[in-house]
Amino acid sequence: MAAKTTLNAKNLESLGAPRLAELLIEISMGSAARKRRLRMELAGNHGSVEIAREVRKRLASIARARTLIDWRKVKALKNDLETQRKTIAETVAADDPEEAFELI
């Protein structure tokens, strides 16, 4: 049997939604990637159209960027693009394959 302080879904559920929401906000402070992920999850509550809109906004933001990517930030960009690809392939494509194709 796992201890009550072991990090797992069941133990975290015991904290309740309000406390978990506070923790997520606290954890995401200072991390644009985590904030984007939370926004994506919130958009998921409103359907794949909202998710596609969020992905489109992020991809447009990346496309507009004109700065060179420092070698230390390549991994973060790779992870960001992989998150967008995964969201398109797994979530948007399930509801709207044409929109997913356009986004990819």
C-alpha positions in Angstrom: 0.0 0.0 0.0 1.3 3.4 -1.0 1.9 6.1 1.7 -0.5 9.0 1.9 2.2 11.4 0.7 3.2 9.3 -2.3 2.7 11.3 -5.5 0.0 9.5 -7.5 -3.4 10.4 -8.9 -5.4 8.9 -6.1 -3.6 10.9 -3.4 -3.7 14.1 -5.4 -7.4 13.7 -5.9 -7.9 13.8 -2.1 -6.7 17.5 -2.2 -9.8 18.5 -4.1 -10.3 20.6 -7.2 -9.9 24.1 -5.6 -6.5 23.2 -4.0 -5.3 21.5 -7.1 -6.2 24.5 -9.2 -4.2 26.8 -6.8 -1.2 24.5 -7.1 -1.4 24.4 -10.9 -1.4 28.2 -11.0 1.5 28.3 -8.6 3.5 25.7 -10.5 2.9 27.3 -13.8 4.2 30.8 -12.7 7.3 31.6 -14.7 6.8 28.8 -17.2 5.3 29.8 -20.5 5.2 26.2 -21.6 3.2 25.1 -18.6 0.8 28.0 -19.0 0.3 27.1 -22.6 -0.4 23.5 -21.6 -3.0 24.6 -19.0 -4.6 26.9 -21.6 -4.8 24.0 -24.0 -6.5 21.8 -21.5 -9.0 24.5 -20.7 -9.7 24.9 -24.4 -10.3 21.2 -24.6 -13.3 21.7 -22.3 -14.9 23.7 -25.2 -14.2 21.3 -28.0 -11.7 20.7 -30.7 -12.5 24.0 -32.4 -11.1 25.9 -29.4 -8.1 23.6 -29.3 -7.4 24.1 -33.0 -7.6 27.9 -32.4 -5.0 27.7 -29.6 -2.7 25.6 -31.7 -3.1 28.0 -34.7 -2.3 30.9 -32.4 0.9 29.2 -31.1 2.1 28.2 -34.5 1.5 31.7 -35.8 3.5 33.1 -32.9 6.4 30.8 -33.7 6.2 31.7 -37.4 6.3 35.4 -36.6 9.4 35.1 -34.4 12.5 36.6 -36.0 15.1 36.0 -33.4 17.7 33.3 -33.6 17.2 30.3 -31.4 20.0 29.9 -28.9 21.4 26.4 -28.7 20.2 26.1 -25.1 16.6 26.7 -26.2 16.4 24.3 -29.1 15.2 21.5 -26.9 12.4 23.7 -25.5 11.3 24.6 -29.0 11.4 21.0 -30.1 9.2 20.0 -27.1 6.8 22.9 -27.9 6.5 21.8 -31.5 6.0 18.2 -30.5 3.3 19.2 -28.1 1.5 21.1 -30.9 1.9 18.1 -33.3 0.6 15.6 -30.7 -2.4 17.9 -29.9 -3.2 18.1 -33.6 -2.8 14.4 -34.3 -4.6 13.1 -31.2 -7.3 15.7 -30.4 -8.1 17.9 -33.4 -7.8 15.0 -36.0 -10.4 12.9 -34.0 -13.1 15.6 -34.5 -12.0 17.5 -37.6 -9.5 15.7 -39.9 -9.5 18.5 -42.4 -8.6 21.1 -39.8 -5.9 18.8 -38.5 -4.5 18.4 -42.0 -4.4 22.2 -42.5 -2.7 22.7 -39.1 0.0 20.1 -39.8 
